[in-house]
Amino acid sequence: VLHDHMPAACVGDAAFAYVNAFKAHAAVGFFRGADLPDPAKLLEGDGKAMRHVKLVPGKSVNDAALRALIAAAYADMRKRLGTK
């Protein structure tokens, strides 16, 4: 679905992650990213809730850590919604 004009991943109708493309990078963002565990320190941003991982061409990213963030964001939204 589109949420705030960006493709978003949802649990039911509740968006938990998004992707966005820019000239120099892409971003995988999390609407409640400030609440996510981030031991690999991938998340950027200093807003009240949202955080993102910047993906830059030619620069590697810790795939396992990014997958863990996505899984944690999904689980967090399910918990917030009270779904199993």
N, C-alpha and C positions, 0 to 999 in steps of 0.2 A: 504494500500500500504506500501511498504518498502521505507523509506527515511533515508539516512545515516545508513543503515543496521538495522533500528528499525521499528517496526510496527507504522504507523502514521495515524492520522485522518486528512482528507483534506476537503477543500472547493474547489470543482473542482479538479484542479491539485496542488493547493497550500496547503502544509502541515501546520497545526497550532498546533498540539499536537502529542506526541509520548509516547510510553511505553517502558520500558527497564527493564530487570531483572538482578540482580547481586546476589552474594552468600548470602549477609546479608540483602538485601532489594530490593525493586522494585521502579521504579521512573515513575511518570507521569510528562512529561515535556512539555514545551510550547516554540515554536520557537521564539515568540515575548513576552515572559513572563515578561521582564523588563518593558513593557508598560501596564501590567495588574494591575487593582486595587486588592490589597491583604490585606484587613483589618484584616483577621485572621492570617496574617503573616505565611502562609504555604510555600511560595516559598523560595527556597534556590538557591544559585549561585550568582556569581558576574560578569558574562560575560556581554558583551555589549548588548545582546538581549535575550539570552536563560535563562530560569529559570526552576526549577523542584520541585515537591513535593515528598519527600522521604516517602515510605511506608515500615514500619518495622514490621515483624511478632510480634504479641503480643502487639503492640503499637497502640492505637486507633488514628483515624484521624477524623477531623471535616468534615463529609460527605457533609453537606450543603455547607461549604466553598469550598470544592473541586469541587462540582457540579457548583458552581458559577464561579470558575476559568475557568472550561471547557466551560461554556456558554459564558463567557466574551471573551475567546480566539477565539471561533467560530464567535461571533459577530464582533470582531475586524478584523478577516481575511476577513469576508464578506464585511465589510466597506472598507478595503484596496483594495479589488478587485472591489468594486463598484457594488456588487450584493445585491439583496433584500432578 
